[in-house]
Amino acid sequence: MYETIQYEVMDGVAVIRMNRPEKFNAFTEQMHKEIISAFKQANKDHNIRSIMLTGAGRAFNAGQDLSDVKGETIDYGGFLRDRYNPMIMQIQQTEKPIIAAVNGVAAGAGMSIALACDIRVASQKASFVNAFVGIGLVPDSGGCYFLPRIVGMGKALELAMTGEKVSAEEAYRIGLVSKVFAPETFEEEAFAYASKLATLPTKAIGLIKRTMYKGMNMNLSETLEYEAFAQEAAGNTRDHKEGIQAFLEKRTPDFTGQ
Ligand code: LHQ
């Protein structure tokens, strides 16, 4: 069904694998469409309770396929509005935890898409390159939004202005990734992490995601009000009742995502 990505479902996890390994999984128009469609599909499917985004082969994603923009006069504003921005908005609006399993280099918009995911885990072989400056461009696809929010303004400006490569170890040190796994076991460990998230109260996680991202752009009283609204919704879920019941019965809760 898809040509530039693979979409697989296992143990409540949708694995979306960008699949143009010979091009370091660089983005094409087709890939944007397919990624958007895959996230929509995963968001709609009640059996899916977490999403792992990863890359086939040596790279995670090297950003825009530069052979597609070479020598042409392209309206980059329109290019972003049509292709990249809807993809980043779809990721943000997907009310399930999204884990970027960064298996290799993530460069340019390939780094931005990892930043737009909720949690990043990396292989020791992974690296991050804010490659835009290297071709005289500005971080896009949410790079100017997420990077300073994740690593702080000083580090974000440094990475964007120099375009220097960040190793997995350094990415962990600056809080860009949450876990680093050995390359030999990376796929299993990243999947185990995503599977663990798929056993948690999915509706509450969706509300956590929405409320926390909204909170970044609201003042305290607005955030308190939004928390009250979100808590009312979470308090009405089956998983909340199960969580309380399990606590009182001193057992592990059996969350179903409802
Ligand atoms: C690629 C690419 C690539 C095609 C590696 N395209 N083939 C928005 C608005 C409008 C226009 C522009 O774009 C954007 C968003 C953006 O993403 S802009 C930023 C675009 N990305 C870059 O500038 C990164 C370019 N790539 C690199 O700097 C390096 O390839 C990295 C650091 C990713 C990896 O370096 P190495 O590990 O040394 O690998 P390599 O350079 O040898 O690449 C491996 C192959 O992948 C190679 O093909 P080949 O046939 O020679 O083996 C590359 O040509 C190909 N490749 N990135 N973006």
Residues whose N, C-alpha, C, O or C-beta is under 5 A from the ligand:
A	BS01	LHQ	E22 K23 F24 A26 A62 G63 Q64 D65 L66 S67 V69 Y76 F79 V105 A107 G108 A109 G110 V129 A131 F132 I135
